[in-house]
Protein backbone atom coordinates (compact mmCIF):
# COMPACT_ATOMS: atom_id res chain seq x y z
CA UNK A 1 0.00 0.00 0.00
CA UNK A 2 1.48 3.39 -1.01
CA UNK A 3 1.66 6.43 1.28
CA UNK A 4 -1.22 7.96 -0.66
CA UNK A 5 -3.38 4.86 -0.27
CA UNK A 6 -2.51 4.74 3.45
CA UNK A 7 -3.56 8.37 3.85
CA UNK A 8 -6.83 7.82 2.03
CA UNK A 9 -7.52 4.69 4.09
CA UNK A 10 -6.60 6.36 7.39
CA UNK A 11 -8.68 9.49 6.83
CA UNK A 12 -11.55 7.60 5.33
CA UNK A 13 -12.27 9.33 2.07
CA UNK A 14 -15.52 7.42 1.74
CA UNK A 15 -16.91 9.14 4.82
CA UNK A 16 -14.89 12.30 5.30
CA UNK A 17 -14.67 13.38 1.68
CA UNK A 18 -17.97 12.06 0.47
CA UNK A 19 -17.13 10.82 -3.05
CA UNK A 20 -19.89 10.83 -5.66
CA UNK A 21 -22.12 7.82 -5.85
CA UNK A 22 -21.51 5.14 -8.47
CA UNK A 23 -24.55 6.34 -10.38
CA UNK A 24 -23.37 9.94 -10.36
CA UNK A 25 -19.82 8.95 -11.31
CA UNK A 26 -21.18 6.87 -14.20
CA UNK A 27 -23.28 9.80 -15.37
CA UNK A 28 -20.35 12.20 -15.10
CA UNK A 29 -18.02 9.84 -16.96
CA UNK A 30 -20.54 9.37 -19.77
CA UNK A 31 -21.00 13.14 -20.07
CA UNK A 32 -17.25 13.70 -20.06
CA UNK A 33 -16.77 11.11 -22.77
CA UNK A 34 -19.49 12.63 -24.93
CA UNK A 35 -18.17 16.15 -24.49
CA UNK A 36 -14.58 15.15 -25.18
CA UNK A 37 -15.54 13.29 -28.34
CA UNK A 38 -17.49 16.21 -29.71
CA UNK A 39 -14.87 18.76 -28.65
CA UNK A 40 -12.23 16.84 -30.57
CA UNK A 41 -14.52 16.09 -33.49
CA UNK A 42 -14.19 12.33 -33.17
CA UNK A 43 -16.82 11.09 -35.59
CA UNK A 44 -17.47 7.65 -37.08
CA UNK A 45 -17.09 7.26 -40.80
CA UNK A 46 -20.50 7.25 -42.48
CA UNK A 47 -20.66 4.92 -45.47
CA UNK A 48 -24.29 5.46 -46.34
CA UNK A 49 -26.62 8.22 -45.22
CA UNK A 50 -29.61 6.92 -43.23
CA UNK A 51 -32.98 8.47 -43.97
CA UNK A 52 -36.12 9.20 -42.02
CA UNK A 53 -37.15 10.56 -38.65
CA UNK A 54 -34.57 8.65 -36.52
CA UNK A 55 -31.76 10.17 -38.55
CA UNK A 56 -33.19 13.69 -38.11
CA UNK A 57 -33.50 13.11 -34.37
CA UNK A 58 -29.88 11.91 -34.26
CA UNK A 59 -28.71 15.06 -36.07
CA UNK A 60 -30.74 17.24 -33.69
CA UNK A 61 -29.24 15.52 -30.64
CA UNK A 62 -25.74 15.90 -32.05
CA UNK A 63 -26.35 19.60 -32.65
CA UNK A 64 -27.62 20.16 -29.11
CA UNK A 65 -24.66 18.29 -27.57
CA UNK A 66 -22.22 20.26 -29.71
CA UNK A 67 -23.83 23.57 -28.70
CA UNK A 68 -23.66 22.58 -25.03
CA UNK A 69 -19.99 21.59 -25.38
CA UNK A 70 -19.07 24.87 -27.07
CA UNK A 71 -21.06 26.84 -24.50
CA UNK A 72 -19.15 25.04 -21.75
CA UNK A 73 -15.84 26.04 -23.31
CA UNK A 74 -16.92 29.68 -23.59
CA UNK A 75 -18.33 29.89 -20.06
CA UNK A 76 -15.33 28.17 -18.49
CA UNK A 77 -12.95 30.40 -20.39
CA UNK A 78 -14.78 33.57 -19.46
CA UNK A 79 -15.33 32.45 -15.88
CA UNK A 80 -17.51 34.08 -13.23
CA UNK A 81 -17.50 37.86 -12.88
CA UNK A 82 -15.49 37.65 -9.67
CA UNK A 83 -13.36 35.09 -7.86
CA UNK A 84 -15.13 33.06 -5.21
CA UNK A 85 -14.15 32.34 -1.65
CA UNK A 86 -13.79 28.59 -1.57
CA UNK A 87 -12.07 25.90 0.44
CA UNK A 88 -10.53 22.77 -1.03
CA UNK A 89 -10.06 19.79 1.26
CA UNK A 90 -7.96 16.79 0.31
CA UNK A 91 -7.04 13.50 1.89
CA UNK A 92 -3.56 14.49 0.81
CA UNK A 93 -2.51 17.97 -0.29
CA UNK A 94 0.76 18.34 -2.16
CA UNK A 95 1.69 21.98 -1.65
CA UNK A 96 5.10 21.74 -3.40
CA UNK A 97 6.20 24.37 -0.87
CA UNK A 98 6.77 21.83 1.89
CA UNK A 99 5.87 18.27 2.83
CA UNK A 100 2.48 16.84 1.85
CA UNK A 101 -0.37 17.52 4.25
CA UNK A 102 -2.71 14.69 5.18
CA UNK A 103 -6.32 15.83 5.55
CA UNK A 104 -5.35 19.29 4.36
CA UNK A 105 -7.31 22.40 3.48
CA UNK A 106 -6.53 25.22 1.06
CA UNK A 107 -8.56 28.40 1.57
CA UNK A 108 -8.83 30.73 -1.42
CA UNK A 109 -10.09 34.31 -1.10
CA UNK A 110 -10.21 37.00 -3.80
CA UNK A 111 -8.36 34.75 -6.22
CA UNK A 112 -5.37 34.20 -3.91
CA UNK A 113 -4.49 31.47 -1.43
CA UNK A 114 -5.23 32.76 2.06
CA UNK A 115 -4.29 29.70 4.12
CA UNK A 116 -2.93 26.18 3.73
CA UNK A 117 -2.65 23.56 6.43
CA UNK A 118 -4.25 20.62 8.23
CA UNK A 119 -8.03 20.74 8.43
CA UNK A 120 -7.71 21.01 12.20
CA UNK A 121 -5.72 24.25 11.86
CA UNK A 122 -7.42 26.09 8.98
CA UNK A 123 -10.73 27.73 9.82
CA UNK A 124 -13.20 27.74 6.94
CA UNK A 125 -15.70 30.62 7.25
CA UNK A 126 -19.37 29.71 7.53
CA UNK A 127 -21.17 29.44 4.24
CA UNK A 128 -18.04 28.91 2.17
CA UNK A 129 -18.27 26.13 -0.39
CA UNK A 130 -15.91 23.22 0.27
CA UNK A 131 -14.61 21.09 -2.62
CA UNK A 132 -13.32 17.66 -1.68
CA UNK A 133 -10.90 15.26 -3.33
CA UNK A 134 -8.53 12.42 -2.54
CA UNK A 135 -5.50 14.38 -3.82
CA UNK A 136 -5.03 18.12 -4.27
CA UNK A 137 -2.07 19.62 -6.11
CA UNK A 138 -1.14 23.04 -7.42
CA UNK A 139 -2.56 23.70 -10.85
CA UNK A 140 -0.23 22.05 -13.34
CA UNK A 141 2.25 24.22 -15.27
CA UNK A 142 3.16 23.11 -18.80
CA UNK A 143 6.72 24.28 -19.51
CA UNK A 144 6.45 24.25 -23.31
CA UNK A 145 3.36 23.95 -25.47
CA UNK A 146 1.71 25.26 -28.62
CA UNK A 147 -1.87 24.90 -27.38
CA UNK A 148 -3.99 27.89 -28.32
CA UNK A 149 -1.98 28.44 -31.49
CA UNK A 150 -2.09 24.87 -32.85
CA UNK A 151 -5.85 24.56 -33.34
CA UNK A 152 -7.84 21.39 -32.78
CA UNK A 153 -9.13 21.19 -36.35
CA UNK A 154 -5.62 20.74 -37.75
CA UNK A 155 -6.52 22.89 -40.74
CA UNK A 156 -4.65 25.80 -42.30
CA UNK A 157 -6.99 28.41 -40.83
CA UNK A 158 -6.26 27.40 -37.22
CA UNK A 159 -2.58 26.47 -37.49
CA UNK A 160 -0.91 29.64 -36.24
CA UNK A 161 2.01 27.99 -34.48
CA UNK A 162 4.52 28.12 -37.34
CA UNK A 163 5.06 30.84 -39.96
CA UNK A 164 6.93 29.38 -42.94
CA UNK A 165 7.63 32.57 -44.91
CA UNK A 166 11.14 33.07 -43.56
CA UNK A 167 13.81 31.47 -41.34
CA UNK A 168 14.17 34.35 -38.87
CA UNK A 169 11.09 35.90 -37.27
CA UNK A 170 11.74 36.68 -33.59
CA UNK A 171 9.18 39.51 -33.67
CA UNK A 172 6.17 37.16 -33.99
CA UNK A 173 4.23 37.44 -30.74
CA UNK A 174 2.34 34.48 -29.35
CA UNK A 175 -0.32 36.71 -27.79
CA UNK A 176 -1.35 37.91 -31.25
CA UNK A 177 -2.21 34.36 -32.32
CA UNK A 178 -3.43 32.68 -29.10
CA UNK A 179 -7.07 31.53 -29.10
CA UNK A 180 -8.30 31.08 -25.51
CA UNK A 181 -11.54 29.53 -26.78
CA UNK A 182 -9.92 26.73 -28.75
CA UNK A 183 -11.35 23.41 -27.46
CA UNK A 184 -7.84 22.06 -26.86
CA UNK A 185 -7.27 24.75 -24.23
CA UNK A 186 -10.34 23.48 -22.40
CA UNK A 187 -9.16 19.90 -22.99
CA UNK A 188 -5.81 20.31 -21.23
CA UNK A 189 -7.43 22.41 -18.49
CA UNK A 190 -9.85 19.57 -17.73
CA UNK A 191 -6.89 17.45 -16.57
CA UNK A 192 -5.59 20.10 -14.16
CA UNK A 193 -3.33 22.20 -16.42
CA UNK A 194 -3.89 25.81 -15.34
CA UNK A 195 -0.81 27.60 -16.75
CA UNK A 196 1.05 27.08 -20.03
CA UNK A 197 4.19 28.51 -21.58
CA UNK A 198 2.86 28.39 -25.11
CA UNK A 199 3.68 29.94 -28.44
CA UNK A 200 5.38 29.37 -31.74
CA UNK A 201 6.57 25.89 -32.58
CA UNK A 202 10.05 24.75 -33.55
CA UNK A 203 10.57 24.41 -37.29
CA UNK A 204 12.22 27.63 -38.43
CA UNK A 205 15.61 28.87 -37.30
CA UNK A 206 13.89 31.58 -35.26
CA UNK A 207 10.14 30.99 -35.33
CA UNK A 208 8.78 33.55 -32.87
CA UNK A 209 8.02 33.99 -29.21
CA UNK A 210 6.31 32.18 -26.35
CA UNK A 211 4.14 33.61 -23.60
CA UNK A 212 2.84 32.46 -20.23
CA UNK A 213 -0.93 32.33 -19.90
CA UNK A 214 -3.66 30.78 -17.77
CA UNK A 215 -5.97 28.27 -19.41
CA UNK A 216 -9.09 30.25 -18.46
CA UNK A 217 -9.92 33.82 -19.36
CA UNK A 218 -11.06 35.50 -22.55
CA UNK A 219 -9.96 37.68 -24.19
CA UNK A 220 -6.39 36.52 -23.74
CA UNK A 221 -5.33 39.80 -22.11
CA UNK A 222 -7.30 38.74 -19.03
CA UNK A 223 -5.39 35.47 -18.74
CA UNK A 224 -1.80 36.36 -19.61
CA UNK A 225 0.93 36.31 -16.96
CA UNK A 226 3.76 37.34 -19.26
CA UNK A 227 3.28 38.53 -22.84
CA UNK A 228 6.77 37.43 -23.88
CA UNK A 229 8.60 34.67 -22.05
CA UNK A 230 11.20 33.39 -24.56
CA UNK A 231 12.39 33.51 -28.17
CA UNK A 232 12.10 30.18 -30.00
CA UNK A 233 15.19 28.92 -31.86
CA UNK A 234 15.48 25.59 -33.70
CA UNK A 235 18.94 24.02 -34.04
CA UNK A 236 17.88 20.75 -35.56
CA UNK A 237 17.11 19.27 -38.99
CA UNK A 238 13.55 20.62 -38.62
CA UNK A 239 14.70 24.10 -39.64
CA UNK A 240 16.99 23.02 -42.50
CA UNK A 241 15.93 23.89 -46.05
CA UNK A 242 16.47 22.23 -49.41
CA UNK A 243 16.77 23.36 -53.02
CA UNK A 244 19.46 25.91 -52.24
CA UNK A 245 17.48 27.79 -49.56
CA UNK A 246 19.08 28.80 -46.27
CA UNK A 247 19.85 27.40 -43.83
CA UNK A 248 20.77 24.23 -45.66
CA UNK A 249 23.31 22.87 -43.17
CA UNK A 250 23.98 22.95 -39.46
CA UNK A 251 26.92 25.31 -39.97
CA UNK A 252 24.63 27.72 -41.83
CA UNK A 253 22.12 27.57 -38.97
CA UNK A 254 24.76 28.67 -36.48
CA UNK A 255 26.19 31.30 -38.83
CA UNK A 256 22.79 32.89 -39.49
CA UNK A 257 21.92 33.02 -35.80
CA UNK A 258 25.35 34.41 -34.96
CA UNK A 259 24.96 37.13 -37.62
CA UNK A 260 21.59 38.19 -36.19
CA UNK A 261 23.05 38.48 -32.70
CA UNK A 262 25.99 40.53 -34.01
CA UNK A 263 23.58 42.89 -35.80
CA UNK A 264 21.54 43.20 -32.62
CA UNK A 265 24.64 44.18 -30.67
CA UNK A 266 25.47 46.83 -33.26
CA UNK A 267 21.87 48.05 -33.15
CA UNK A 268 22.14 48.45 -29.37
CA UNK A 269 25.41 50.39 -29.77
CA UNK A 270 23.88 52.75 -32.34
CA UNK A 271 20.95 53.49 -30.05
CA UNK A 272 23.23 54.07 -27.08
CA UNK A 273 25.37 56.52 -29.04
CA UNK A 274 22.53 58.39 -30.76
CA UNK A 275 21.18 61.72 -29.58
CA UNK A 276 17.59 61.67 -28.30
CA UNK A 277 16.28 63.47 -31.39
CA UNK A 278 18.24 61.29 -33.83
CA UNK A 279 17.59 57.73 -32.75
CA UNK A 280 17.95 55.06 -35.46
CA UNK A 281 14.78 53.70 -37.03
CA UNK A 282 13.11 50.89 -35.13
CA UNK A 283 13.78 47.31 -36.19
CA UNK A 284 11.37 44.87 -34.54
CA UNK A 285 13.60 41.86 -35.17
CA UNK A 286 16.70 43.45 -33.72
CA UNK A 287 14.75 44.86 -30.76
CA UNK A 288 13.85 41.33 -29.74
CA UNK A 289 17.41 40.06 -30.11
CA UNK A 290 18.61 43.09 -28.13
CA UNK A 291 16.39 41.96 -25.28
CA UNK A 292 18.03 38.54 -25.52
CA UNK A 293 21.50 40.08 -25.32
CA UNK A 294 20.43 42.19 -22.33
CA UNK A 295 19.29 38.91 -20.73
CA UNK A 296 15.71 40.13 -20.49
CA UNK A 297 14.54 37.13 -22.51
CA UNK A 298 16.04 33.64 -22.82
CA UNK A 299 16.51 31.74 -26.04
CA UNK A 300 14.38 28.61 -25.96
CA UNK A 301 16.57 26.41 -28.14
CA UNK A 302 15.07 23.25 -29.60
CA UNK A 303 17.88 20.72 -30.03
CA UNK A 304 17.92 16.95 -29.63
CA UNK A 305 21.21 15.59 -30.98
CA UNK A 306 24.27 16.04 -28.80
CA UNK A 307 26.15 17.99 -31.50
CA UNK A 308 23.26 20.47 -31.82
CA UNK A 309 23.11 20.90 -28.05
CA UNK A 310 26.87 21.54 -28.07
CA UNK A 311 26.42 24.23 -30.75
CA UNK A 312 23.80 25.95 -28.62
CA UNK A 313 26.11 25.93 -25.60
CA UNK A 314 28.91 27.35 -27.77
CA UNK A 315 26.73 30.26 -28.89
CA UNK A 316 25.64 30.87 -25.31
CA UNK A 317 29.28 31.19 -24.22
CA UNK A 318 30.03 33.53 -27.13
CA UNK A 319 27.15 35.96 -26.57
CA UNK A 320 26.31 35.45 -22.90
CA UNK A 321 22.53 35.06 -23.34
CA UNK A 322 20.29 33.02 -21.09
CA UNK A 323 19.19 29.73 -22.57
CA UNK A 324 16.67 26.97 -21.97
CA UNK A 325 17.18 23.69 -23.82
CA UNK A 326 13.94 22.54 -25.40
CA UNK A 327 13.59 18.85 -26.21
CA UNK A 328 17.04 17.52 -25.35
CA UNK A 329 16.61 13.89 -26.40
CA UNK A 330 20.36 13.31 -25.99
CA UNK A 331 20.79 15.74 -23.08
CA UNK A 332 21.89 12.87 -20.87
CA UNK A 333 25.13 12.77 -22.92
CA UNK A 334 25.91 16.39 -21.97
CA UNK A 335 24.42 16.48 -18.49
CA UNK A 336 27.63 17.71 -16.86
CA UNK A 337 28.08 20.48 -19.45
CA UNK A 338 24.47 21.60 -19.03
CA UNK A 339 24.84 21.66 -15.26
CA UNK A 340 28.06 23.68 -15.48
CA UNK A 341 26.47 26.18 -17.88
CA UNK A 342 23.36 26.41 -15.66
CA UNK A 343 21.11 25.56 -18.59
CA UNK A 344 17.77 24.02 -17.62
CA UNK A 345 15.99 21.52 -19.84
CA UNK A 346 12.35 21.46 -20.89
CA UNK A 347 12.41 17.77 -21.69
CA UNK A 348 10.60 16.38 -24.73
CA UNK A 349 7.25 14.63 -24.17
CA UNK A 350 7.85 11.23 -22.65
CA UNK A 351 5.21 9.63 -24.85
CA UNK A 352 6.61 11.05 -28.08
CA UNK A 353 7.61 8.62 -30.81
CA UNK A 354 11.27 7.77 -30.33
CA UNK A 355 12.30 8.10 -33.98
CA UNK A 356 14.13 10.57 -36.23
CA UNK A 357 15.65 13.21 -33.93
CA UNK A 358 14.45 11.30 -30.88
CA UNK A 359 16.03 8.04 -32.05
CA UNK A 360 18.45 8.06 -29.10
CA UNK A 361 16.01 9.34 -26.51
CA UNK A 362 15.77 7.47 -23.23
CA UNK A 363 12.88 6.96 -20.85
CA UNK A 364 15.41 7.34 -18.05
CA UNK A 365 16.56 10.85 -19.02
CA UNK A 366 14.47 12.64 -16.34
CA UNK A 367 16.09 10.55 -13.61
CA UNK A 368 19.54 11.05 -15.18
CA UNK A 369 19.13 14.84 -15.28
CA UNK A 370 17.89 14.81 -11.70
CA UNK A 371 20.96 12.86 -10.61
CA UNK A 372 23.30 15.24 -12.49
CA UNK A 373 21.77 18.31 -10.89
CA UNK A 374 20.35 19.71 -14.14
CA UNK A 375 17.12 21.66 -13.50
CA UNK A 376 14.37 20.33 -15.74
CA UNK A 377 10.66 20.42 -16.37
CA UNK A 378 8.42 18.14 -18.39
CA UNK A 379 6.50 19.57 -21.32
CA UNK A 380 3.68 18.64 -23.65
CA UNK A 381 5.64 19.95 -26.64
CA UNK A 382 4.56 20.19 -30.24
CA UNK A 383 3.31 17.72 -32.81
CA UNK A 384 2.99 18.76 -36.45
CA UNK A 385 0.05 16.40 -36.94
CA UNK A 386 -1.59 14.48 -34.10
CA UNK A 387 -2.00 14.71 -31.22
CA UNK A 388 -2.34 18.48 -31.59
CA UNK A 389 -2.05 18.93 -27.83
CA UNK A 390 -0.55 16.48 -25.39
CA UNK A 391 -1.46 16.50 -21.70
CA UNK A 392 1.56 17.15 -19.51
CA UNK A 393 0.01 15.14 -16.66
CA UNK A 394 0.32 11.97 -18.72
CA UNK A 395 3.89 12.79 -19.74
CA UNK A 396 4.90 13.12 -16.09
CA UNK A 397 3.10 9.90 -15.22
CA UNK A 398 5.15 8.03 -17.79
CA UNK A 399 8.33 9.48 -16.29
CA UNK A 400 7.29 8.01 -12.93
CA UNK A 401 6.87 4.62 -14.56
CA UNK A 402 10.40 4.96 -15.96
CA UNK A 403 12.01 5.62 -12.60
CA UNK A 404 11.46 9.27 -11.66
CA UNK A 405 10.16 9.71 -8.12
CA UNK A 406 6.55 10.74 -7.61
CA UNK A 407 7.28 14.11 -6.04
CA UNK A 408 10.08 14.84 -8.52
CA UNK A 409 7.63 14.21 -11.35
CA UNK A 410 4.99 16.40 -9.73
CA UNK A 411 7.59 19.13 -9.23
CA UNK A 412 8.47 18.88 -12.93
CA UNK A 413 4.93 19.94 -13.87
CA UNK A 414 4.33 22.45 -11.06
CA UNK A 415 7.07 24.09 -9.02
CA UNK A 416 10.02 23.65 -11.40
CA UNK A 417 8.54 25.07 -14.60
CA UNK A 418 7.13 27.98 -12.59
CA UNK A 419 10.56 28.66 -11.10
CA UNK A 420 12.44 28.29 -14.39
CA UNK A 421 9.97 30.58 -16.17
CA UNK A 422 10.17 33.22 -13.43
CA UNK A 423 6.55 33.02 -12.27
CA UNK A 424 6.99 31.00 -9.06
CA UNK A 425 5.70 33.95 -7.05
CA UNK A 426 2.27 33.28 -8.57
CA UNK A 427 1.94 29.64 -9.63
CA UNK A 428 3.44 26.19 -9.16
CA UNK A 429 2.92 25.81 -5.41
CA UNK A 430 0.26 26.21 -2.75
CA UNK A 431 1.23 28.91 -0.27
CA UNK A 432 -0.40 32.07 1.06
CA UNK A 433 -0.27 34.84 -1.52
CA UNK A 434 0.01 32.53 -4.53
CA UNK A 435 -2.72 32.42 -7.16
CA UNK A 436 -5.63 30.18 -6.20
CA UNK A 437 -4.89 27.57 -8.90
CA UNK A 438 -5.59 23.97 -7.85
CA UNK A 439 -6.14 20.56 -9.42
CA UNK A 440 -8.28 17.94 -7.68
CA UNK A 441 -8.00 14.19 -8.30
CA UNK A 442 -9.84 11.12 -7.04
CA UNK A 443 -6.61 9.16 -6.61
CA UNK A 444 -2.93 9.15 -7.53
CA UNK A 445 -2.71 11.79 -10.31
CA UNK A 446 -0.26 9.66 -12.29
CA UNK A 447 -2.42 6.52 -12.28
CA UNK A 448 -4.21 5.92 -15.56
CA UNK A 449 -7.52 5.17 -13.86
CA UNK A 450 -7.53 8.37 -11.80
CA UNK A 451 -9.85 11.24 -12.74
CA UNK A 452 -9.30 14.96 -12.47
CA UNK A 453 -12.51 15.89 -10.66
CA UNK A 454 -12.07 19.63 -10.32
CA UNK A 455 -9.99 22.58 -11.47
CA UNK A 456 -9.78 26.00 -9.83
CA UNK A 457 -8.07 29.00 -11.43
CA UNK A 458 -7.61 32.15 -9.36
CA UNK A 459 -10.44 31.13 -7.08
CA UNK A 460 -12.84 30.35 -9.92
CA UNK A 461 -14.15 26.82 -10.34
CA UNK A 462 -13.61 26.19 -14.04
CA UNK A 463 -14.21 22.44 -14.14
CA UNK A 464 -16.16 19.98 -12.01
CA UNK A 465 -16.59 17.24 -14.61
CA UNK A 466 -14.52 14.10 -14.06
CA UNK A 467 -11.84 13.51 -16.70
N, C-alpha and C positions, 0 to 999 in steps of 0.2 A: 504494500500500500504506500503510495507516494505521500509526501508532506501535504500536498493539496488535498488528497483524498482523506487523509487523517483529519485535516482541519474541517472539511465539510462534514465528516462523520461525527467529530467531536461537538461541533456547534449545532448540528442537526438542521441542515438546510431545509429538509422537508417540513419542519415545524417553524423554525425561526424565520426562514426566508420566504416561505410560502410559494413554492414554484407553481406554475400554471398546471392545471389539470391535464390529463392525457388528451381529453377531448379538445381543450383549448389549444394545446400544443399542436395537435394534429391539424386543427383548423388554421393556425398560424403558419405552419409549415406548408400547407397546401396553398395558402394565399401568397406566401413568399415565393414558392416555386412558380406560380402563375405569373406574378409580377416580374420576376427575374426573366422568365422566358420571353414575355412581351417586351420588356425593356431592352433586351438584347436581340430582339427580332429573330428568335429561334422558331422557325415555322416548318412544318412538314412539307415535303414536295407533293404537289397536287398533280396527279396524272390526268384525271378527268374531272370536269366541273360538275358537282351534283346539282340537281335542280329541285325546285319545289320549296314549300314552306319551311321544312327543317333546315335547309341550307340558309334561307334568309334569316331564320332565328339565330343560327350559328354565327353569321356575319354580324348581326346586331349585338350579340353577346361579346364577340371579339372587340367590336368597336367600343362598347361600354368599358370593358376591362382595360383597353388601351388608354382611353380617356382618363380613367381612374389612376392608372400607373403614371401617366404624364402629369396629372394634377398633383400626385404625391411627390414627384420630383420637384415641381415648382414650389409647392408649399414648404417642403423640407429645406429647399435651398433658400427661400426667402426668410423662413423662420418666423417666430412670433415677433410682435412689435417690440417686446422688451424681454430681457433675460428673466428667468424665473428664479425664485429661491427654492432650491431642492436639496434633498439629502440622498446620498447613494450609500447603501449598506451592502457590504460583501462579506461572505464567509472568509475570504482572504482578499486583502487589498494590497496590491503591489504599487507602492508609491514611487519607486525608483529614485527616491530621495533619502532612503533609509531602508531598514529591514521590512519585510512584509508584515502586515498587521492582520492578525486573525480576528474575525468579527469586527471589522473596521467600518468607519463612517467617514464620508467626505461631504462636507457641507459647502454648498455653492450659493453665493449671494451676489447679485448685481454682475453676474458673468465671471466672477473670480472665486477662487477657492478661499473660503473663510476659515475652515478648520479641517484637520485630518487627524484621526486617532482612533483608539478603541471605542466601541459603542458606549462603553461605561464612562468614557471621559468626554465625549462630544455631545453637548446638549443640542437637540433638534427642536427648534421653536414649534409651538403648537400650530397645527394647521398646515405645516409644510409637507409637501408630498415626498414620500420616501420610495425610491426605486431600490429593488433588491436583486442580487445576483450571487452566484457562487464565487465568481472571480471578478474583481474590478481592477482595471489598469489605467494608466494615462491614455488619452487618445493616441492612437498610433501615428507616427511621423514617418512618411515615406521620403527617403533621402534623395531619390532621383526618379522622376516619372515624366510622362508626356500626357497624362490624363488631362482632359480639358482642351487640349490642342489636337490630339489624335482621336477623332470622333468615332462613335460606336458604329456608324454605318459603313466605315471603311471605303468611302467614296471620295472623289476629288474635292467635292465642295466642303467636306468637313475634315480634311487632312491638312491641318495648318502647322504641323510639327516640323516640317522640313521644306525650306525654300531652295529649289534646285537651280536658280538662275545664276548663281555665282558661288565661288569657293570661299569667299570671305565676307561675312555679313554680321559682324558683332553688334550692329545697331538694331537688329530685330528684337523687339521687346515681347516677352511672353504675355504680358498683361494685355497687349493689343489683340491677341488671338485667343485668349482663354475663354471658354464657354462654361460658365458655372452651372448651366442647366443641361449639359450633356448627360445622358443617362449613365455613362460610365463613372461620372463623378459621384452620383448617387450610389452606384454599385459598390465602389470601393469604400465609401462612407458606411455602407450597411454592415461591413465587417469590422468597423472600429477605426478606420483610417480618418483622422480629423485634420491633419495637416500634410501638405505635399510640397516638395520642392520640384516644381514641374516647369516645363518649357520646351524649347526646341530640341529636337532629337539629334543624335550623332548621324553623320552622313556627308557633311561638307566639312572642309578644313576648319572653318569657323562658321557655325550654323546659327548663332543667335544667343539669346540669353535665357536664363531660368528665373523663376520668381518663387516666393514662398507664400502659400495661400491656404486658407481653411477650405474644407470641402462643403461648407454651407454658407450661403450669403450671395445674394444677387441684387444689383450688379456686382461685378468682381471687386470694385473698389471698396465694397463693404466687407470683403473677406480677406483682403491681401494683408500679409504681415510685412513683406518686403517686396517692392516692385521689381528690384533687380538683385539677384542673389549670386549669380555666377555667369561667366561667359563660356559657352560650349565650344570646345575644340576637339577635333577627331584626328588622332594620329594612328590610323589603322587603314587597312585596305578599303574600308567603306567609303573613304573620301578620295580615293584615287580615281583618276579619269583615264579614258582611252581615246584613241583616234587623235593623238597629238595635243589633247587638252591638258591643262595644268590644274592640280599636280598629278603627274603621271608616275612618280616614284616616291619612295619614302624620303629620299634626300631633298626632293623638290618640296615636299610637305614642310619639312623643317626650314628650308630656305625661305619659303613664302611667309611662314609665321614669323621667322626672325626678321625679315624685311619690314613687316607690319609693325613689329615692336620697335624697331629702329626709327621708323617714320614717326611713331607716336612719341618717342623720346624727343625727337627734333621738334615736333609740334608743341610739346610742353615747353621746350627751351624758347621757341619763338614767342609764345604767349607770355612767358616770364620776362622776356626782354622788351616786349612791346609797350609803348605808352598807352595809357587808358583810352585815348581817343583814336588809336591806330592798331587795335587788336587784329590779328589775322582772322580771316573768314573761318566760320565754324566748319568742322568736319566731323560728322556724327560718328564715323567709324573710328577715327583717331581719338575722339573724346572718350570712347569706351575703352580703348587700349590704354589711354593715359590713366584711367581709373585703375586698370590692372597694374600698371607700373607704380602707381602710388599706393598699391596694396589695399585699395578700397574694395576691390572685387577680386575673387580668385578665378583662375582658369580651371574649369571643370574638364579635364582632359580624358577623353575616352581612348583607352589603349588596353590591349589584351596581351599581345606577345611581349616577351621580356625585352626584345630589342626596341620596341616602340615605347615601352615604359622607361627604358634607359634614355631614349632621346628626350622624352618629356623632362626627366630629371636634369639632363644636361642643359636644356633651355631654362629651366628654373634657376640653376646655378648662375647662368650667364646674365639673366635679367633681374633676378631677385624677386619675382612675383610669387604670390601665394598660389598653391595648387592643390586640387583634390583629384585623385585618380579615380576615374569612372570606369567600372567594368573589372579590369585587373584580373583576367583569367589566370595569368601566370605570375601574379603578384607574389605568390609564395616563393618564387625563385629570387626575388629581390626584396624580401622582407626586411633584411638588415639595412639595406640602402634606403628604403622607404622610412624606416624608423629613424635613421640618422638625419634624413632630410625633413623630418616632421611632416610627412605627407600622409594624410588620411586616405582611406579607400572607401568608396561607395561600391561595394562588391556587387557583381552581376547577379541577376536573379538565379536562385539556386535550382529552379526548375526549368531553366533555359535549356535548349538543345545543345549538348556538348559536341559541336561540330564547327567546321570552318575556323573562325578566330578563337572559338572556345574549345578547340580540339584537345588542348592540354589542361583544361580546367579540372579542378578537383573538388569533390564534395567536402573535403577536409580543410579547404582554404580558410574558412572563418576561424576554426580552431587554431590553425597555424599562425594567422595574423595575430590572434589574441595572445598566443604564446610568445610571439616576437615583440609584443608591445606596440604594434601598429594600430592606431585608432581606426575603427571601421564601422560602417553602418550597412545594413542590408536594404536593397532597393527593389522596386518593381521593374524599373528599366523601360526599355522600348522594344517593341516588335513591329517590323514593317508590315506584317500581315495580321496574323492572329496568334495569341489573343491580343486585342488592342490595348487592354489594360490588365496587368497582373495585379494580384492582391498581395501586398507585402507581408501580411500575416501568414500566408501559406509558405512564402519563401523562407521566413524565419523558422517556421515549423519544420521545414525540411532540413534546415541547418542543425536543429536540435537532433533530428534523427541521425545526422551524420557526425555527431560528437560534440557539438557546441552545447554548453550548459544552458539550462532553461533561462536563468536570469541574465546571462550574457546575450542570449538571443532576444529576450524581451528588451534589454537595453539597446540592442542594435536597431530596434524599430521604435524607440521612444527617446530615452535620454541622450544617446550618442548622436543620432542625426540632429537633434535639437542643439546640442552643444557645438557640433562641428559646423552647423549652419549659422550659429550666432544668435539663436532665438531661444536659448534655454531659460531665459528669464520669463518666458511666457508659456512654453509648451514642453512636453517630454517628461514631466514629472508631476506628482501631486504634492503640492506644498502651498501654504497660505500665500496669497498674492499671485499665484500662477493662474492662467486662464482655466476656466471650468470646463475642460475637455476630458471626457472619460469614455471608456469602452467597457461594456458589461457582458460577461460570458456566463453560460450555464455549466461550465466545466473548464478543464485545462484549455487555454486558448489555442494551443498548438496541436490539440487532438482533432483528428478529422471529423469526429462525430459531434464536436462541441459547436454550439450556436452562439453567435453574437446576438444578445437579446435586447440591447439598448445602446444608444450612442447619444452623448451629450456634448454640445459645442458651445462654449461660453455661456453655460447655464441654460441653454435651450435644448429641450429634448427633440432631437431630429430624427430618431428612429426608435421604434419599439417593436418592430417586426423581427421575429427570429430568422437569422440567416446562418 
